Amino acid sequence: MAEKKENIHAGHRQRVKSRFIEHGFDGMEPHQILELVLFYAIPRKDTNELAHRLLARYGTIAHVCNAPIDVLEKDFGLSENAAVLLKMIPPLSACYENAALEAKYIDMHEAVKIMRPHFLGATTERVVLAMSDARDKLLFCDVVSTGSLTATDFPMRKIADYALRHNARYAYIAHNHPSGHCVPSQKDLKATRFISELLEKIGVMLVDHIIFTATESFSIRSQKHLSNCFVE
């Protein structure tokens, strides 16, 4: 009976893998995607039921991947390998997007698309800096600061150092609000003005400051009544 059950699982796994090979994740439910991922860390167990349990607790794959490793191990019986695999997904996605930046160009329309991946899986505030040359070719895009659940400091000196090191002409700053509110605070607006003035002194224009939540983004530059935040 054990051998028969193992053969059934093997056949099911192969069907799920074949479906992914042919169509990717198109048409797959979240539990099926999570089940497939767990195949590679849990070789001899029904990961379908486990995927359902994880999603019942956390709601989305993103929240599953953000769950603490010790909780995944204790509450769901995951091995360290399986828990680490799930935790790797958000930063691995960001690495993939970052690697695709070669010969990429950034402007106000592309900034959100290029910078958002760096906030995948973020449960605390972080600051992302992107820079381009005079032709808008992307020179750099990465996290330059991380903070607490509610606030992080803008690393002014590091921002200026990166701009000089990459001989940048334009810069974009972004940070996230884990609370889910996209509206900038007075502190955010003051920081925007300060960074803009700092960069202007070394010949770099701050094009925009974007605030991200898990589902939305807010461009300070796009708000005419906030134009005084930038040095023209």
CORBELVEN-V282783 format. One record per pair of residues at least 12 apart in sequence whose ideal C-beta (glycine too) atoms are under 8 Angstrom apart, sorted by the first residue. I is the first residue (numbers start at 1). J is the second residue. D is the distance in whole Angstrom. If there is no record, write none. Layout:
BEGIN
I | J | D
I | J | D
END
This chain:
BEGIN
6 | 44 | 7
9 | 44 | 8
9 | 46 | 6
12 | 48 | 8
13 | 39 | 6
16 | 32 | 7
16 | 35 | 7
16 | 36 | 5
16 | 39 | 7
17 | 36 | 7
17 | 39 | 7
20 | 36 | 6
30 | 51 | 8
30 | 55 | 6
30 | 60 | 7
30 | 61 | 5
31 | 48 | 7
31 | 51 | 4
31 | 52 | 5
31 | 55 | 6
32 | 48 | 8
32 | 51 | 7
33 | 61 | 6
34 | 47 | 8
34 | 51 | 4
34 | 54 | 6
34 | 55 | 7
34 | 61 | 6
34 | 64 | 7
35 | 47 | 5
35 | 48 | 5
35 | 50 | 8
35 | 51 | 4
37 | 85 | 7
37 | 86 | 7
37 | 89 | 7
38 | 50 | 6
38 | 51 | 6
38 | 82 | 6
38 | 85 | 8
40 | 85 | 7
41 | 78 | 8
41 | 79 | 7
41 | 81 | 5
41 | 82 | 4
41 | 85 | 5
42 | 78 | 8
42 | 79 | 7
42 | 82 | 6
50 | 76 | 7
50 | 78 | 8
53 | 76 | 6
54 | 67 | 8
54 | 76 | 6
57 | 75 | 8
61 | 89 | 8
62 | 90 | 7
62 | 120 | 8
62 | 121 | 7
62 | 214 | 8
64 | 86 | 6
65 | 86 | 5
65 | 87 | 6
65 | 89 | 5
65 | 90 | 6
65 | 121 | 6
66 | 90 | 7
66 | 121 | 6
66 | 123 | 6
67 | 86 | 8
69 | 83 | 4
69 | 84 | 7
69 | 87 | 6
72 | 86 | 7
89 | 121 | 8
90 | 120 | 4
90 | 121 | 3
90 | 122 | 8
91 | 120 | 8
91 | 121 | 7
93 | 117 | 6
93 | 120 | 5
94 | 117 | 5
94 | 118 | 5
94 | 120 | 5
94 | 121 | 8
96 | 117 | 8
97 | 114 | 8
97 | 117 | 4
97 | 118 | 8
98 | 117 | 7
98 | 118 | 8
98 | 141 | 7
98 | 142 | 7
101 | 114 | 7
101 | 138 | 5
101 | 141 | 6
103 | 137 | 7
104 | 137 | 8
104 | 138 | 5
105 | 132 | 7
105 | 135 | 8
105 | 136 | 5
105 | 137 | 6
105 | 138 | 6
106 | 130 | 6
106 | 132 | 5
106 | 136 | 6
106 | 138 | 5
106 | 141 | 8
106 | 170 | 8
106 | 172 | 7
107 | 136 | 6
107 | 207 | 8
108 | 207 | 6
108 | 208 | 6
108 | 219 | 7
108 | 221 | 7
108 | 222 | 8
111 | 130 | 7
111 | 172 | 5
111 | 174 | 8
111 | 207 | 7
111 | 208 | 6
111 | 210 | 6
111 | 219 | 8
112 | 210 | 6
112 | 212 | 8
112 | 217 | 5
112 | 219 | 8
114 | 130 | 6
114 | 138 | 7
114 | 141 | 6
115 | 128 | 5
115 | 130 | 6
115 | 141 | 7
115 | 172 | 7
115 | 174 | 5
115 | 210 | 6
115 | 212 | 8
116 | 212 | 6
116 | 217 | 7
118 | 141 | 7
118 | 142 | 7
118 | 143 | 6
118 | 174 | 8
119 | 174 | 8
119 | 176 | 5
119 | 212 | 5
122 | 176 | 6
122 | 178 | 7
123 | 149 | 7
123 | 178 | 6
124 | 146 | 6
124 | 147 | 6
124 | 148 | 6
124 | 149 | 5
124 | 152 | 7
124 | 178 | 6
125 | 146 | 7
125 | 147 | 4
125 | 148 | 7
125 | 149 | 7
125 | 150 | 7
125 | 151 | 6
125 | 152 | 4
125 | 175 | 6
125 | 176 | 6
125 | 177 | 7
125 | 178 | 6
126 | 143 | 5
126 | 145 | 6
126 | 146 | 5
126 | 147 | 7
126 | 152 | 6
126 | 175 | 7
126 | 176 | 6
127 | 143 | 7
127 | 144 | 5
127 | 145 | 4
127 | 146 | 8
127 | 147 | 8
127 | 152 | 6
127 | 154 | 6
127 | 155 | 7
127 | 173 | 7
127 | 174 | 7
127 | 175 | 5
128 | 141 | 7
128 | 142 | 7
128 | 143 | 6
128 | 144 | 7
128 | 173 | 7
128 | 174 | 5
128 | 175 | 7
129 | 141 | 7
129 | 142 | 7
129 | 144 | 5
129 | 159 | 6
129 | 162 | 6
129 | 171 | 7
129 | 172 | 7
129 | 173 | 6
130 | 171 | 7
130 | 172 | 4
130 | 174 | 7
131 | 162 | 7
131 | 163 | 6
131 | 166 | 6
131 | 168 | 4
131 | 170 | 7
131 | 171 | 5
131 | 172 | 7
131 | 204 | 8
132 | 168 | 7
132 | 169 | 7
132 | 170 | 5
132 | 171 | 8
133 | 167 | 7
133 | 168 | 7
133 | 169 | 5
133 | 170 | 8
134 | 169 | 4
134 | 170 | 8
136 | 170 | 7
139 | 166 | 4
139 | 167 | 8
139 | 168 | 6
140 | 162 | 6
140 | 166 | 5
140 | 168 | 7
144 | 158 | 5
144 | 159 | 7
144 | 162 | 7
145 | 158 | 7
149 | 178 | 6
150 | 178 | 7
150 | 179 | 7
151 | 187 | 8
152 | 175 | 7
154 | 173 | 7
154 | 175 | 8
154 | 191 | 5
154 | 194 | 8
154 | 195 | 6
156 | 194 | 7
156 | 195 | 7
156 | 198 | 6
159 | 171 | 7
159 | 173 | 7
159 | 195 | 6
159 | 198 | 7
159 | 199 | 7
160 | 198 | 6
160 | 199 | 7
160 | 202 | 6
163 | 199 | 6
163 | 202 | 6
163 | 204 | 5
164 | 202 | 6
168 | 204 | 5
169 | 203 | 8
169 | 204 | 6
169 | 205 | 7
170 | 204 | 7
170 | 205 | 5
170 | 206 | 8
170 | 207 | 5
171 | 195 | 8
171 | 199 | 6
171 | 204 | 5
171 | 205 | 7
171 | 206 | 5
171 | 207 | 7
172 | 206 | 8
172 | 207 | 5
172 | 208 | 5
172 | 209 | 8
172 | 210 | 7
173 | 192 | 7
173 | 195 | 6
173 | 206 | 7
173 | 208 | 8
173 | 209 | 5
173 | 210 | 7
174 | 209 | 7
174 | 210 | 4
174 | 211 | 7
174 | 212 | 6
175 | 188 | 8
175 | 209 | 8
175 | 211 | 6
175 | 212 | 7
176 | 211 | 7
176 | 212 | 4
176 | 213 | 7
177 | 211 | 6
177 | 212 | 7
177 | 213 | 6
178 | 213 | 8
179 | 213 | 8
180 | 213 | 5
180 | 214 | 7
181 | 213 | 7
182 | 211 | 6
182 | 212 | 8
182 | 213 | 5
182 | 216 | 5
182 | 217 | 7
182 | 218 | 4
183 | 211 | 8
183 | 218 | 7
184 | 209 | 8
184 | 211 | 6
184 | 218 | 7
184 | 220 | 6
184 | 226 | 8
188 | 209 | 7
188 | 211 | 7
188 | 220 | 8
189 | 220 | 7
189 | 226 | 7
189 | 229 | 5
191 | 209 | 8
192 | 206 | 7
192 | 209 | 4
192 | 220 | 6
192 | 229 | 4
192 | 230 | 7
193 | 228 | 7
193 | 229 | 5
193 | 230 | 7
193 | 231 | 8
195 | 209 | 7
196 | 229 | 7
196 | 230 | 5
196 | 231 | 5
197 | 231 | 6
200 | 231 | 4
205 | 231 | 8
206 | 230 | 6
206 | 231 | 7
207 | 221 | 7
208 | 220 | 7
208 | 221 | 4
208 | 222 | 8
209 | 221 | 7
209 | 229 | 7
END
